[in-house]
Amino acid sequence: MFRRCVLLILLGIQLVMLAGCWDYRDVNRIDFPLAAAYDLHEVGLRALRDEANQEQLIDLAVILPNLAQNATLKFRIEKTTGVTVGNARGQKPYTSTGTYSPGATGIIIVGEDLAGTGLNNIFQALFRGALSPSIQNFAISEGRGDGILEAPVEDYLSMADYLKGILQKSERRGFIPATTLHNFEVWQGPGKNPIMPLIKQKNKKAEVTGTAIFKKDRMIGKANLTETRSLMLLRGIKATGNVAFTIKRNGIILDRGSVDASNKRKVKVERNGDDINFLIIVMLEGNLIEHQFGKLFTENENLQQMIESQIASDVKKDCYKFISKMQQEYRIDCIDISKYAVARWGKELEDKVDQEFIENVNIEVEVKMKLKNTGELT
């Protein structure tokens, strides 16, 4: 009898524990931010402009879904300010009734003014927080980040869903870098520097306008869309995007069109004393989308070669322009080739690749283009 009583007691305890109601919270009472924007507060902006010794403040704006069935709006935007990101989160109990749970945040937008001050300290709350996933997608806003979240959006539940569609795995749809929290961390090793997509509120909507260039954790420059394509090809980020071409002879346009192309790269490095020479081989392969030549490929055996040669020539010219800008203006390795020299010559270069290294090496580019499909039977 005693054993039966003990067994019933233990069974009862297990049933109560299995119910899982000890830490129950109504989902309507939890705030799950879908996207966040970090900006330098106006006080911090004045401090930068006036070079005054004032404390930097961070503005945090988040998109929160309204989960209640009777909610009039599907989402709301809440803003708080603090001396750090974590402190800005800590202000939410004073203005919000729900428990703030940042682990669901998939998109983070950083205003360019804040990005120019350095982000490692700003992102401490993300690096240390167990609830913050490393797959969060990052972007830099031209202007304030909260302006992106507030831009009107149609056919989407909120701007968070729209940004997720643009930024997640963006390299599969165009020459747009996709940068996660994990990427941002590992791209700060010796000779490495992060890049992030650059977005802007334009014509009452958000769109990708290029790439933000970083020196470790601090934004130092911007690349437009054409430069971004060169950057990704030289950096070896595999992507698929559209490349236009125009074939001219003696000032006359013979053909124009576009190709959907994917890319690969190879890097070779050699050394002659203190001179280090890189050769970057960019390989493009894709399908012809359109052309206006007026003749079939079966009637012009040279047409495919002409298109391949023109694209290779145009891309090579753009790559050299970007390399020149990188070496003269950015003066940091944003195409991720220093690692090949470090791999060859080890610690001799490891301490030098971030100090006047990339601007003093010789970089040659070779571009190969191959059309897989022209849309015609041969």
Secondary structure as GFF3:
##gff-version 3
##sequence-region A 1 378
A	DSSP	alpha_helix	2	18	.	.	.	ID=ss1
A	DSSP	three_ten_helix	27	29	.	.	.	ID=ss2
A	DSSP	beta_strand	30	31	.	.	.	ID=ss3
A	DSSP	beta_strand	35	40	.	.	.	ID=ss4
A	DSSP	alpha_helix	42	50	.	.	.	ID=ss5
A	DSSP	beta_strand	58	65	.	.	.	ID=ss6
A	DSSP	beta_strand	75	82	.	.	.	ID=ss7
A	DSSP	alpha_helix	85	90	.	.	.	ID=ss8
A	DSSP	three_ten_helix	92	94	.	.	.	ID=ss9
A	DSSP	beta_strand	99	100	.	.	.	ID=ss10
A	DSSP	three_ten_helix	102	104	.	.	.	ID=ss11
A	DSSP	beta_strand	107	111	.	.	.	ID=ss12
A	DSSP	alpha_helix	112	115	.	.	.	ID=ss13
A	DSSP	alpha_helix	124	128	.	.	.	ID=ss14
A	DSSP	beta_strand	137	141	.	.	.	ID=ss15
A	DSSP	alpha_helix	145	150	.	.	.	ID=ss16
A	DSSP	alpha_helix	159	167	.	.	.	ID=ss17
A	DSSP	three_ten_helix	170	172	.	.	.	ID=ss18
A	DSSP	beta_strand	179	180	.	.	.	ID=ss19
A	DSSP	alpha_helix	181	186	.	.	.	ID=ss20
A	DSSP	beta_strand	195	202	.	.	.	ID=ss21
A	DSSP	beta_strand	205	215	.	.	.	ID=ss22
A	DSSP	beta_strand	218	223	.	.	.	ID=ss23
A	DSSP	alpha_helix	225	235	.	.	.	ID=ss24
A	DSSP	beta_strand	240	249	.	.	.	ID=ss25
A	DSSP	beta_strand	252	272	.	.	.	ID=ss26
A	DSSP	beta_strand	275	291	.	.	.	ID=ss27
A	DSSP	three_ten_helix	297	299	.	.	.	ID=ss28
A	DSSP	alpha_helix	303	325	.	.	.	ID=ss29
A	DSSP	pi_helix	326	330	.	.	.	ID=ss30
A	DSSP	alpha_helix	338	345	.	.	.	ID=ss31
A	DSSP	alpha_helix	347	350	.	.	.	ID=ss32
A	DSSP	three_ten_helix	358	360	.	.	.	ID=ss33
A	DSSP	beta_strand	362	373	.	.	.	ID=ss34
###
